[in-house]
Amino acid sequence: MLARANRVIRADDFRRAVRRGRRSATPRAVYYRYPTADDEPLRFGFIVSRTVGGSVQRNRVRRRMRAIGREFVEAGVRGHDVVIRALPGVDAVAFGELRDDAHQALDRGLGVTRS
């Protein structure tokens, strides 16, 4: 679970990240990254619509995305709001592939170095 400080909760924050943020797309998800103050925590929001699947599949995708978000938080990244929009078919993908996609889309923009 992501701490409350690391979650995008307000609709205005979601809207700002999606409309004005930098967009990166992979076949499984679209990532919106909006820079905030450097001393602000990294925050994640998730958009998983019904086109992804039933409630079980949507919740599984959301849990996987939160786990990926936690990796970035634990890496010490700060100063961004990230909204991840899951695309249909993402529920059939292994967790490792989803994590690799997220790192491919976000590492450079968030300044993460992977070893």
KOLVO-938038 format. One record per residue (C-alpha): x, y, z; residue in one letter. Coordinates in steps of 0.2 Angstrom, whole numbers, padded with zeros to 4 digits, always signed. Layout:
N
XYZa;...
This chain:
115
+0000+0000+0000m;+0006+0017-0004l;+0006+0030+0011a;-0007+0043+0009r;+0006+0056+0006a;+0011+0046-0009n;-0006+0045-0017r;-0014+0058-0029v;-0032+0059-0022i;-0040+0075-0028r;-0048+0076-0045a;-0040+0093-0048d;-0023+0084-0046d;-0027+0070-0058f;-0034+0082-0071r;-0018+0093-0070r;-0006+0078-0072a;-0016+0071-0087v;-0019+0088-0096r;-0002+0096-0092r;+0010+0082-0088g;+0022+0074-0099r;+0015+0058-0107r;+0024+0042-0110s;+0015+0027-0118a;+0018+0009-0118t;+0007-0005-0126p;+0000-0008-0108r;-0002+0009-0100a;+0000+0028-0102v;+0010+0037-0090y;+0007+0055-0086y;+0021+0064-0076r;+0019+0082-0069y;+0033+0090-0060p;+0030+0098-0043t;+0041+0106-0030a;+0057+0097-0027d;+0053+0095-0008d;+0036+0087-0012e;+0034+0068-0011p;+0032+0058-0026l;+0013+0054-0028r;+0004+0041-0039f;-0013+0040-0046g;-0021+0026-0055f;-0035+0025-0069i;-0041+0008-0072v;-0057+0008-0082s;-0070-0006-0085r;-0062-0009-0102t;-0048-0018-0092v;-0059-0031-0086g;-0070-0036-0071g;-0068-0029-0054s;-0056-0043-0049v;-0045-0040-0064q;-0045-0021-0061r;-0041-0022-0043n;-0027-0034-0047r;-0020-0022-0060v;-0021-0008-0047r;-0012-0018-0034r;+0002-0021-0046r;+0003-0003-0051m;+0004+0002-0032r;+0018-0010-0030a;+0028-0002-0044i;+0024+0015-0037g;+0031+0009-0020r;+0048+0004-0029e;+0050+0022-0035f;+0045+0030-0018v;+0058+0018-0010e;+0071+0024-0023a;+0070+0041-0015g;+0062+0050-0030v;+0053+0066-0026r;+0044+0081-0034g;+0032+0073-0046h;+0014+0068-0048d;+0012+0052-0059v;-0004+0046-0065v;-0005+0029-0074i;-0019+0024-0085r;-0021+0005-0088a;-0025+0000-0106l;-0036-0015-0110p;-0026-0032-0110g;-0015-0026-0096v;-0022-0039-0084d;-0015-0053-0095a;+0003-0047-0093v;+0015-0054-0080a;+0020-0042-0066f;+0038-0042-0072g;+0033-0036-0089e;+0022-0022-0082l;+0036-0016-0070r;+0049-0016-0085d;+0036-0005-0095d;+0034+0007-0080a;+0053+0009-0078h;+0056+0011-0096q;+0042+0025-0097a;+0047+0034-0081l;+0065+0031-0076d;+0072+0044-0087r;+0059+0058-0083g;+0060+0055-0064l;+0079+0053-0064g;+0080+0035-0057v;+0096+0025-0060t;+0093+0006-0061r;+0106-0006-0057s;
